[in-house]
Amino acid sequence: MLRFAADWRTLFFLCLFAALATGGWLFDPSGPLLVAWVIVTMISSWICAVIAHNTVHCPVFKNRTLNKLFQVWVSLSYGFPVSEYVPGHNLSHHKFTQEAEDVMRTTKVNFRINALNFLLFFFAVGPGVTAGNYKYKKLMKQRLPQWNRQLLYEIIAVWGVKAVLVVLDWRKAVLFVILPHLFAVWGITTVNYLQHDGCDKDSKVNHSRNFVGALFNWFTLNNGYHGIHHETPGLHWSLTPQAHKERYAPTIHPALEQPSLAVYMFKAFIYPGKRVTYDGKPMVVNQKADNDWVTATEATAAEELGAVGSGS
């Protein structure tokens, strides 16, 4: 049923989140164990957000109906409707990377302390993403009703389940569901800052920062290979390391092949903590005015959605 055997790892991480959230609810740990349990559940939900990203680019199952059901499952694990990824991510960020139409562009933040840019990036881009999603949903209600219908199913599932859990036990709902989901959406949005800030949007290979550590990429389903993902969004995640090795590694700037996410974050946000371009020059931020990316892509939105969607 799977298009790629590697997606057994995808299913494993979805089951892991379900086990952690359910186990926390049933066993109700306390003290240090509670703290550890919630943190691991938060990280697990973030991995489910990565899965949400993957599935809107490359369907997991061969069967269309299974893909639709899978999107509901992923939505419940990530905490937000998967189909909402399509407008802001696929049709804005991918099509207009770091341009005025990109609602996820890193130049929306410009604090003197780089750590604040990282921490507050989500809050700077969130309103634009939400507004664009709402406008796009209205547009697609007529142009692509099947996408709108799938989105509705996911909305009902996500917010219906959360409402029921809050009624049953609001404290457990916050600890084992709501906090992990909030961390997931913050994390999957904020990773964009790590992957693009200071890069050269006009370069064929230097437009994205890659984190190539083996352990990190095992847990994140090769999410560290971001440049090749922008070049070929529909390429399955299991194929990105080899494609990166063949197409990017020979010519990419060495600073954009980071062996460790943790080391990079320490240097970027703690010491020396300076915001610089990928080649070490002082970063000059041009805070462009937003362009209406929904209107810019209106003529081809349905066609592109059919090419990059995941069975919805």
Buried (B, 14 or more C-beta within 10 A) or exposed (E): EBBBEBBEBBBEBBEBBBEBBEBBBEEBBEEEEBEEBBEBBBBBBBBBBBBBBBBBBBBBBEBEEBBBEBBBBBBBBBBBBBBBBBBBBBBBBBBBBBBBBBBBBBBBBBBEEBBEBBBBBBEBBBEBBEBBBEBBBEBBBEEBEBBBBBBBBBBEBBBEBBEEBBEEEEEBBBBBBBBBBBBBBBBBBBBBBBBBBBBBBEBEBBBBBBBBBEEBBEBBBBBBBBBBBBBEBEBBBBBBBEBBEEBBBEEBBEBBBBEBBEEBBEBBBEEEEEBBBBEEEEBEBEEBEBBEBBEBBBEEBBEBBEEBBBBB
